Structure formats: C-alpha cells, structure tokens
Amino acid sequence: MNLVLARNLSSVLLLPVRITSNLVEYTRISNIRMEKLEILVNKLRLENTILRDILDLDTTRLELENLQLLKASVIGRDPLNINGYLHIDRGSIHGVINNQPVVSANGFVGKIRHAGSTSSIVETIENRGFTVSAIDINTGIHGVVKSHTNLIFDYVRHTDTIHIGDTILTSGMSEIFPKGIPIGVVQRISESDDLFFKNVYVTPATQINRLVSIYIILGEGRSRIKGQW
C-alpha cells in the first residue's frame, strides 16, 4: 500500500516539473521558428525592393543574387548614442566579415566596422564620418546621405526637383551596399548659402537607439545580369 501511495504521490509531484520542461522546450522551438520566419520576412522585403528596381531592365537575362541574412542581437551601445556604434553578438565564426551591410526590419543601419571572433562592431549611419550613396526614388535625384547632427541628403542642387515625403534609398553606387535599401524620408528642405547645393534633411527609416536586433547581409544581395555587374 505504501509503495503504491508513494508512486502515485511522486507522479503528482513530478507533474509540474514535466509540464515546465515541456513548456521550456516548446518555447525554445517556437523561438527558433519565429527567428527563421523573421529572417525570411526581412529577406523577402529586401528581395521585393530589388525586384521592383530591376523591372525596367531586360529581365530575360536577369538573375538575383541569393540574400543571406544573419540575425544578431545588440549587446552594447553608447548610452548617449554619440559615436554611432553598436556591439553585436555575431562574429567571424558566424560568417561575419568587415564591411558587410547591416539592416533592420525597417531599413538601413550601417556596416560591419570590425568583425571579431564571436562579436562585432557596427558602424551606423549616425556616425559623423559615415556616408552612403543614395537616390530619391520619387525623382531619381542622386546624392549622398550623411550624419551632421541630423541626417542630410547632400549634393542636391538648387535646381534639382525634390519634395518633402520623398523616399531615399541606397543607390547601389557602392562596392558595399546593394541598391534599394530604405534609408529614410525627406523631412525638410531649405536653401543654403552654398552656391550649388541646398539642404535636404532626412528622417531615418531606422531608429538606431531603439534597436535590439539587426540583420547582416552575408550575400551580395545584388541584381545581376549574367556575366556582368
């Protein structure tokens, strides 16, 4: 009788442990699946942007480079967000190398400045020395986006047509950044004392100081015509 009672009692006492173990395993598997789905969604967003951009080309000889996105968590940052750098938990053992493009779910972030073994440093667009070639997708005007207290779409001439609300994307005129990544939206335009260029201020697509995770583009992420770039 005592043996039967002990068995019944042990099964009752172990039930919460079993439930907890199953719940932990289920949560772990769910998190893995969610991360894979999240990566897939962002990959499709980038591919969709690139495909829209190449519709004007001869698509009979067109190939799209495979986009390989690696998710990384932000594990360190300047609390004042002055220097525009992020510390992430992915490094060379995960396939990270210097100068790989970095994006978020909303758009452009920056590039890998230094790839360590298990962690890396991301130089973001908020760094004062950072520049990226860009294009106004609404008017086709080319320029360079850089940080100067605020983001500025620079080298836009006084005679260039550009409007508040225009979307600014990476132009692809770079050996690092693929074309079509959202950088931001034109917020304000003002004349300047410069003889040639006016001031175009951009609201960034990504709020760097709120990022908890980013995506590194491991592949080229470019549209390609066979045998040519």
Secondary structure, 3 states (H helix, E strand, C coil): CHHHHHHHHHHHHHHHHHHHHHHHHHHHHHHHHHHHHHHHHHHHHHHHHHHHHHHHCCHHHEEECCCCEEEEEEEEECCCCCCCEEEECCCHHHCCCCCCEEECCCCEEEEEEEECCCCEEEEECCCCCCEEEEEECCCCCEEEEEECCCEEEECEECCCCCCCCCEEEECCCCCCCCCCCEEEEEEEEECCCCCCEEEEEEEECCCHHHCCEEEEECCCCCEEECCCC
